[in-house]
Amino acid sequence: MHSQIVGWAKIILPLGALALLSTLFMLARKPSNQTTIPFSEIADIAGEQRITAPKFSGLTDDGSVVILTARSAQPDATQPDTVMIDALIFRMENPDGSNLTVTATTGELDGRDRIARFLGLARLETSSGFEMETNGLTAELDTGIVTSHGLLEIRAPFGELTAGKVTFKVTGDQTGQLMHFTDGVRLIYRPQDQ
């Protein structure tokens, strides 16, 4: 039943978005006589394929809601299924109420493989109080699995950790979020004041 609902949602939601977009063009106001864009920049803007403030959203296989927003996005000239993104924000809201937010200055969205890559410094925060920084992350949009590319520093409610890699995924019973730290984990435990 769940897969049928997801299947229908993949068809109905894009059609609804297309209907809303066509309504927007039909009800658009008459343009004003003055333009705020200098004429010297109009040719540059017209030749550039760029979307400002895009927002992508969907569901993972386990029912988590995935939302991607950015300052701008443009297609990659060499890979037609890939979109290059500036000021990327990724948010995953899990069925148990927990969430995960990742921010990065640049990234890319691979439509064919359904993967979001966060390039350069990426910051990650969880609703359980973990804050992390690492040099790149990959998020699988179908499964909701998020994996770091390398060494990361973590601030946790109970202290600090360093690790070579972390993988986030929703537990099989969908009652929580599993964080799997590997490749040289080091923990500094700081007990909370009672």
N, C-alpha and C positions, 0 to 999 in steps of 0.2 A: 504494500500500500504506500509506504514512504517513497519508494523509488518511482511509483506512478505519479505521485504528487510532484516530486522533483522534476520528472520528465515533462509533465504538463506545464510546470512553472517556467521551465527553460523555453517553452514555446510561447506561452501567454504573456509573460513579462516583456520580452522584446517587442511583441506586437503592440502591447499597451503603450510602451515608450514611443513607438513610431506614431501611434495615434495622437498622443499628447504633443509630440513635436510638430506634426502636421497642423494641429489645432493652433499651436503657437504662431505658425506662419500665417494662418488664415486670419487671426485676430490681431496681428501686429499693427502698431500705430504707424501713422504716416511719418516718415523721417523729417527731422527739423532741417532748416536751410543751412545751419551752421554745422561744421564738423570739428571735432576736437583733435583729429589726427592730422598732423602736418602732411601736405601733399607729397613731400619728398619721401615719406615712410610708407605710403600706400602701396607702391610697387613692391617694396621689400616684404610687406605683410602678405600681399596677395600671392607671392611666390613661395611662401613658407607654409608648409603643412604643419599646423600646431593647434592644439586644443588647450584652452585656458581653463583651469580649475576642473579637471575631469574627476569623475567619481565612478568607480566600478564596484559592484557588489554581487554576492552570490552565496550559495550554500555549499559546505563541504559534504562528503559522504556521510559523516556522522551527525549532520544537522547544525554544525556551527555556522554562524553568520560571518562572512568575510567582507570587509569594506576597505577599499583602496581609494585614497584621495591624493591629489598632488597639486602643485602650483601650475604645471603645464605638462603636456605630453605630445610627442611627435613620433611618427613612424620611423623605424630604422631603414635607411635607404638600401642596405645590403640584405636585410632579413625582413621580408614583408609581414611575417606573423609576429614581429616583435615591436613593442612600443617603448621608446626611451622616455623616462619620467624624471622630472625635477621636483625636489622637496616632497618626497614620497612619505605617506603615512599609511600604515597597514594596521587594521584593527580586527581581531578575531574574538567574537563573543560566543562562548561555549554553551552547550545546553544546560550545564550545571550552574550557570550564572557567572563563572569566572571569565576573565578576559585577558587579552595580550595585546599590547600596542608596540609597534616598531616604527621608528622614524629614521630616515636617511636623507642625505642631500641629493643623491641620484640613485636611479635604479632602472630596471627594465621589466616589462611584463611580456612573457612569452605566451602568446595565445595558443599556439599549437600544443605545447607541452603543459600548459596551464600552470606556469611557475612564475612567481615574482622574485626577482633578485634585487637585493639591496647592496649597492656598491659603495665602497669607501666606509667611513665610520658610520655604524648603525647603533642606535640606542633602543633598548628593549625594556619594557616595564610590564609587570604582571599585576593583576588585582590582589595577589597574595603578598605583595610588598617587595618583590625582587626587582632590582634595577641593574641592567647590564650594558656594557659597551663592548663592541667587537668590530673587527674589520670585515664586514660583509655577512649577509645572511641569505638563505634561500627559503622561500615559503611555497609548499606544494598546495595549490588552491583546491584540488580535489580531496585531498586527505587532511589538510590542515596541519601537516607536519612542518615545523620550522627548524632549520638546522643552521648553526653558525659555520662560517668558513675557516675560522682560526681562533687563536687565543682570545679569551675574554675575561673581563674583570666584572665581578658580581658583588653588589651590595644587597644583603639579605636581612630580614628582620632579626636574625640571630648572629650576624657577623659578616665577614667578607670571604669570598671564594675567588680562586682563579682556576681556570680549566682550559684545556686545549680545544674543547668542543662541547657544545650543548645541543640537545635535540628536545623539542617540545612536541607533545602530542596529547590528545584527549585520551583518557583511559578507556579500555574496552567497554566498561559498564557505564561510561559517560557521566561519572560522578566526580570527576576532577581532572586536573591537568598534570601530566607526568613530565618532569624535567630530568633528563638523563645527561649527567656531566661525565666526560671521559677525557683521556689523554692528559694525564698529569694534574689531577685535582688536588688543590691545596685549600684548606679551610682554616680560617682564624675565627674561633668561636668567641663571641662576646655575650655573656649571659645578661639578660634583661634585669634591671633593678627591680626588686620586689617591692 
